[in-house]
Amino acid sequence: MALNEIPIVSKKGLPNPTPNLTVRMTPEYREWLDRAASQSRLTVSGFLEFAAIAYAKQQGYDERAPKRQGRSR
C-alpha cells in the first residue's frame, strides 16, 4: 500500500484531515531548534517548513510545496 493510500484517522477512528508528524529529539536539540526558530520570529513548525523548502530547492527539487496545514502564521 502506498503512503498516499493509507487512511489518516484520529485516535478515536474518525477521519483526521490534518495529520501530525512526530520527531524524536533530545531536549538539547529541541532547545536549539526553539532558539533558531525564535531568531527568525517563526514557530518551530514554520521554521521546519522553510528549512525543508530551502533544502529541497538546494537539492534541485523544483516542485512547489503545497500549503502547510495548521495554524495561520
Protein Blocks (a to p, Z undefined) as FASTA:
>chain_A
ZZklpccddfkopacfbdcddddddfklmmmmmmmmmmnopafklmmmmmmmmmmmmnop
abdcdddedjdZZ
